[in-house]
């Protein structure tokens, strides 16, 4: 499973797997993919508006083996993400529950 065929667009996560992209390193072979993606930097505040952030994809001991720039917006109580297809096989965007980071 991977996100190579993901349509470019804005996404809001609201599932049993969580509702935001984690801000901490996710070990390889998690989130239903070999190369899980996590947000390298903080989520924006409402006042920050729409920001560019980098998603890192973990591969083994390489915590940012590949990366993808995305757009993120805080919509007061939830986040939306402008995502692009992942650049390689088995890379997936992860989600989690932690509101504070």
ChimeraX commands (.cxc) that place a marker at each C-alpha (Angstrom):
marker #1 position 0.00,0.00,0.00 radius 0.5
marker #1 position 1.25,3.50,-0.78 radius 0.5
marker #1 position 0.06,6.99,-1.71 radius 0.5
marker #1 position 1.60,7.20,-5.20 radius 0.5
marker #1 position -1.88,7.36,-6.79 radius 0.5
marker #1 position -3.25,9.96,-4.38 radius 0.5
marker #1 position -5.02,12.80,-6.18 radius 0.5
marker #1 position -3.54,16.24,-5.53 radius 0.5
marker #1 position -5.98,18.06,-3.27 radius 0.5
marker #1 position -6.95,19.24,0.19 radius 0.5
marker #1 position -7.60,16.53,2.78 radius 0.5
marker #1 position -9.03,16.49,6.29 radius 0.5
marker #1 position -8.27,13.34,8.27 radius 0.5
marker #1 position -11.05,12.03,10.48 radius 0.5
marker #1 position -10.68,8.31,10.93 radius 0.5
marker #1 position -9.93,5.54,13.40 radius 0.5
marker #1 position -6.24,6.07,12.52 radius 0.5
marker #1 position -6.21,9.64,13.75 radius 0.5
marker #1 position -6.83,13.15,12.49 radius 0.5
marker #1 position -3.43,14.81,11.99 radius 0.5
marker #1 position -0.02,14.02,10.55 radius 0.5
marker #1 position 2.40,13.32,13.45 radius 0.5
marker #1 position 5.16,15.85,14.20 radius 0.5
marker #1 position 7.54,13.18,15.45 radius 0.5
marker #1 position 9.48,10.49,13.62 radius 0.5
marker #1 position 7.36,7.46,12.75 radius 0.5
marker #1 position 9.41,4.24,12.57 radius 0.5
marker #1 position 9.55,2.39,9.27 radius 0.5
marker #1 position 6.90,-0.23,8.48 radius 0.5
marker #1 position 4.06,1.65,10.22 radius 0.5
marker #1 position 0.84,3.28,8.99 radius 0.5
marker #1 position 0.22,0.45,6.50 radius 0.5
marker #1 position 3.37,1.21,4.52 radius 0.5
marker #1 position 7.09,0.53,4.59 radius 0.5
marker #1 position 7.97,4.24,4.46 radius 0.5
marker #1 position 5.69,6.27,6.77 radius 0.5
marker #1 position 5.44,10.04,6.41 radius 0.5
marker #1 position 5.57,12.48,9.33 radius 0.5
marker #1 position 5.57,16.29,9.54 radius 0.5
marker #1 position 9.07,17.76,10.00 radius 0.5
marker #1 position 8.02,20.90,11.85 radius 0.5
marker #1 position 5.07,22.22,13.83 radius 0.5
marker #1 position 1.49,22.50,12.71 radius 0.5
marker #1 position 0.46,26.12,12.14 radius 0.5
marker #1 position -1.63,28.20,14.49 radius 0.5
marker #1 position -4.88,29.67,13.17 radius 0.5
marker #1 position -3.13,33.03,12.80 radius 0.5
marker #1 position -0.36,31.53,10.66 radius 0.5
marker #1 position -2.82,30.87,7.86 radius 0.5
marker #1 position -1.77,28.44,5.14 radius 0.5
marker #1 position 1.87,27.30,5.47 radius 0.5
marker #1 position 4.31,25.07,3.62 radius 0.5
marker #1 position 5.74,22.15,5.58 radius 0.5
marker #1 position 7.90,19.14,4.75 radius 0.5
marker #1 position 6.77,15.55,5.21 radius 0.5
marker #1 position 9.67,13.16,5.78 radius 0.5
marker #1 position 9.37,9.49,4.89 radius 0.5
marker #1 position 11.28,7.13,7.20 radius 0.5
marker #1 position 13.22,4.24,5.67 radius 0.5
marker #1 position 15.05,2.02,8.15 radius 0.5
marker #1 position 17.50,4.18,10.12 radius 0.5
marker #1 position 17.05,7.11,7.71 radius 0.5
marker #1 position 14.43,9.29,9.38 radius 0.5
marker #1 position 14.07,11.57,6.36 radius 0.5
marker #1 position 15.04,9.29,3.50 radius 0.5
marker #1 position 12.76,11.16,1.10 radius 0.5
marker #1 position 10.54,14.17,1.57 radius 0.5
marker #1 position 7.59,16.00,0.08 radius 0.5
marker #1 position 6.50,19.60,0.57 radius 0.5
marker #1 position 2.82,20.02,1.46 radius 0.5
marker #1 position 0.53,22.89,2.50 radius 0.5
marker #1 position -1.18,22.88,5.93 radius 0.5
marker #1 position -3.91,25.07,7.41 radius 0.5
marker #1 position -5.33,25.17,10.95 radius 0.5
marker #1 position -9.11,25.43,10.76 radius 0.5
marker #1 position -9.72,25.87,14.50 radius 0.5
marker #1 position -10.08,22.37,15.89 radius 0.5
marker #1 position -8.78,20.46,12.88 radius 0.5
marker #1 position -6.17,20.69,10.16 radius 0.5
marker #1 position -6.41,20.39,6.39 radius 0.5
marker #1 position -3.51,19.32,4.21 radius 0.5
marker #1 position -2.84,19.90,0.54 radius 0.5
marker #1 position -1.16,16.63,-0.41 radius 0.5
marker #1 position 0.58,15.35,-3.49 radius 0.5
marker #1 position 1.18,11.73,-4.48 radius 0.5
marker #1 position 4.12,10.18,-2.66 radius 0.5
marker #1 position 7.23,10.03,-4.77 radius 0.5
marker #1 position 8.07,6.37,-4.31 radius 0.5
marker #1 position 6.63,2.92,-3.80 radius 0.5
marker #1 position 5.49,2.01,-0.27 radius 0.5
marker #1 position 5.52,5.64,1.01 radius 0.5
marker #1 position 2.41,6.69,2.94 radius 0.5
marker #1 position 1.21,9.74,4.86 radius 0.5
marker #1 position 0.63,8.77,8.51 radius 0.5
marker #1 position -2.05,10.05,10.85 radius 0.5
marker #1 position -2.23,10.17,14.64 radius 0.5
marker #1 position -4.21,11.58,17.55 radius 0.5
marker #1 position -1.90,13.92,19.46 radius 0.5
marker #1 position -3.33,17.45,19.40 radius 0.5
marker #1 position -0.23,19.04,20.94 radius 0.5
marker #1 position 2.46,17.71,18.66 radius 0.5
marker link #1:1,2 radius 0.2
marker link #1:2,3 radius 0.2
marker link #1:3,4 radius 0.2
marker link #1:4,5 radius 0.2
marker link #1:5,6 radius 0.2
marker link #1:6,7 radius 0.2
marker link #1:7,8 radius 0.2
marker link #1:8,9 radius 0.2
marker link #1:9,10 radius 0.2
marker link #1:10,11 radius 0.2
marker link #1:11,12 radius 0.2
marker link #1:12,13 radius 0.2
marker link #1:13,14 radius 0.2
marker link #1:14,15 radius 0.2
marker link #1:15,16 radius 0.2
marker link #1:16,17 radius 0.2
marker link #1:17,18 radius 0.2
marker link #1:18,19 radius 0.2
marker link #1:19,20 radius 0.2
marker link #1:20,21 radius 0.2
marker link #1:21,22 radius 0.2
marker link #1:22,23 radius 0.2
marker link #1:23,24 radius 0.2
marker link #1:24,25 radius 0.2
marker link #1:25,26 radius 0.2
marker link #1:26,27 radius 0.2
marker link #1:27,28 radius 0.2
marker link #1:28,29 radius 0.2
marker link #1:29,30 radius 0.2
marker link #1:30,31 radius 0.2
marker link #1:31,32 radius 0.2
marker link #1:32,33 radius 0.2
marker link #1:33,34 radius 0.2
marker link #1:34,35 radius 0.2
marker link #1:35,36 radius 0.2
marker link #1:36,37 radius 0.2
marker link #1:37,38 radius 0.2
marker link #1:38,39 radius 0.2
marker link #1:39,40 radius 0.2
marker link #1:40,41 radius 0.2
marker link #1:41,42 radius 0.2
marker link #1:42,43 radius 0.2
marker link #1:43,44 radius 0.2
marker link #1:44,45 radius 0.2
marker link #1:45,46 radius 0.2
marker link #1:46,47 radius 0.2
marker link #1:47,48 radius 0.2
marker link #1:48,49 radius 0.2
marker link #1:49,50 radius 0.2
marker link #1:50,51 radius 0.2
marker link #1:51,52 radius 0.2
marker link #1:52,53 radius 0.2
marker link #1:53,54 radius 0.2
marker link #1:54,55 radius 0.2
marker link #1:55,56 radius 0.2
marker link #1:56,57 radius 0.2
marker link #1:57,58 radius 0.2
marker link #1:58,59 radius 0.2
marker link #1:59,60 radius 0.2
marker link #1:60,61 radius 0.2
marker link #1:61,62 radius 0.2
marker link #1:62,63 radius 0.2
marker link #1:63,64 radius 0.2
marker link #1:64,65 radius 0.2
marker link #1:65,66 radius 0.2
marker link #1:66,67 radius 0.2
marker link #1:67,68 radius 0.2
marker link #1:68,69 radius 0.2
marker link #1:69,70 radius 0.2
marker link #1:70,71 radius 0.2
marker link #1:71,72 radius 0.2
marker link #1:72,73 radius 0.2
marker link #1:73,74 radius 0.2
marker link #1:74,75 radius 0.2
marker link #1:75,76 radius 0.2
marker link #1:76,77 radius 0.2
marker link #1:77,78 radius 0.2
marker link #1:78,79 radius 0.2
marker link #1:79,80 radius 0.2
marker link #1:80,81 radius 0.2
marker link #1:81,82 radius 0.2
marker link #1:82,83 radius 0.2
marker link #1:83,84 radius 0.2
marker link #1:84,85 radius 0.2
marker link #1:85,86 radius 0.2
marker link #1:86,87 radius 0.2
marker link #1:87,88 radius 0.2
marker link #1:88,89 radius 0.2
marker link #1:89,90 radius 0.2
marker link #1:90,91 radius 0.2
marker link #1:91,92 radius 0.2
marker link #1:92,93 radius 0.2
marker link #1:93,94 radius 0.2
marker link #1:94,95 radius 0.2
marker link #1:95,96 radius 0.2
marker link #1:96,97 radius 0.2
marker link #1:97,98 radius 0.2
marker link #1:98,99 radius 0.2
marker link #1:99,100 radius 0.2
marker link #1:100,101 radius 0.2
view
